[in-house]
Amino acid sequence: MAVGLPEKPQLDPVPGVRLATAMAGIRKPGRRDLLVIEAAPGSQVAAVFTRNRFCAAPVVVARDHLAQAAPRYCLVNAGNANAGTGAAGLQAALTSCRSLASLAGCEAQAVLPFSTGVIGEPLPVERIETALPTAFAALSADAWLDAAHAIMTTDTLPKGLSVHFEVAGQPAVLTGIVKGAGMIRPDMATMLAFIASDVNIDKSTLQACLQQAVDRSLNRITIDGDTSTNDACLLLATGASAACVESEAAIAEFQAALDQLCSHLAQAVVRDGEGATRFVTVTVAGGSNDAECLRVAYAIAESPLVKTALFAADPNWGRILAAVGRSGPQDLDIDGVAIYIDDYCIVRDGGRAADYQEADVQAIMDGSEYTLRVDLGRGTACETVWTCDLSHDYVRINAEYRT
């Protein structure tokens, strides 16, 4: 069960965007696993993709199409990643784009493909082609929740958020959905995220805003330390409102709203991590630079020993101490390091805090949400990463993933 997430997020329409889903039977029958997103003509699009060198065929094609044309449609399937599929996979992604383009009366380069699911299996293009007319005929501005369901794989809940804000006194909206519960250590975004707004904004500014938001949110999460072959985060701006993002003040207002949305989406992925029972914030402060703080934070957040202790609510603080030490901080004065669970100090002066009482720490760790905080005591840099525990169910879900 997801930690602290609503069963049905409130997702509001974005003027200029329509969506529809269909059952294509890509991996399992009887579930909506195909999504079409339509953006109004003239929409601006920004995107970030996985840094995994074995990037999936749809990632290759989407990048190529973004460089060639103004995108009008996104075509998303769940259940099959179309990754590790070679030339045949590229052809399958292109064929899918052409099929949607034929229905929409646009060029194939105006369609961006996205896939998520099992790696290494051929994409069943014929099933997608069969289901596409149904999806295309059903396009609606009110289908965001259906869309959030359609992109799920091992997710337990649909995840998304709408943010209403103002730009230079004009109302605007941002709505975003995300999927991802395992193979999460993005290095760019998360497995799949789709965000739209009705603001007027140029493409370069939109891309800069997305990259900044992703770097501080979707790029600060880890469930299992594995970067997917298919990671993608797309941001559409339809220009359907009077909110014009041009001045520095307007850009700052839009950035704040986008940061809020992306932070929620990032945390939602971790809260719905495969088998997760606890949502844990790892903050490392007092570092000599941001990179050092991130290395320490990820060493803690991705340690199997730390994560299994989190699952057991076991105050085995030595595992946290060891993770800090092995993360590689140069010339670290261990006597100056302090480690906290929430505001309770467990380590100081090179060892267990003198006033440490295990029952107090146990009471904190029995909860479903808390913070592991490290102060390196030698600088002003600070970074935060969000993670979850590692449970029996994580092993079961991934052991049975293809069965």
HUVEN-V501519 format. One record per run of one state. SS is the DSSP state (A for helix, B for strand, O for the rest). FROM is the first residue (numbers start at 1). LEN is the number of residues. If there is no record, write none. Layout:
# HUVEN-V501519
SS_FROM_LEN + SS_FROM_LEN
This chain:
# HUVEN-V501519
O_1_16 + B_17_6 + O_23_11 + B_34_6 + O_40_4 + B_44_6 + O_50_7 + A_57_12 + O_69_4 + B_73_8 + O_81_5 + A_86_19 + O_105_3 + A_108_3 + B_111_8 + O_119_6 + A_125_13 + O_138_2 + B_140_1 + O_141_3 + A_144_7 + O_151_8 + B_159_9 + O_168_2 + B_170_10 + O_180_12 + B_192_6 + O_198_2 + B_200_1 + O_201_2 + A_203_13 + O_216_5 + B_221_1 + O_222_10 + B_232_6 + O_238_6 + B_244_1 + O_245_3 + A_248_24 + O_272_7 + B_279_9 + O_288_2 + A_290_12 + O_302_2 + A_304_9 + O_313_5 + A_318_9 + O_327_7 + A_334_3 + O_337_1 + B_338_4 + O_342_2 + B_344_5 + O_349_2 + B_351_2 + O_353_5 + A_358_8 + O_366_3 + B_369_7 + O_376_5 + B_381_8 + O_389_3 + A_392_8 + O_400_4
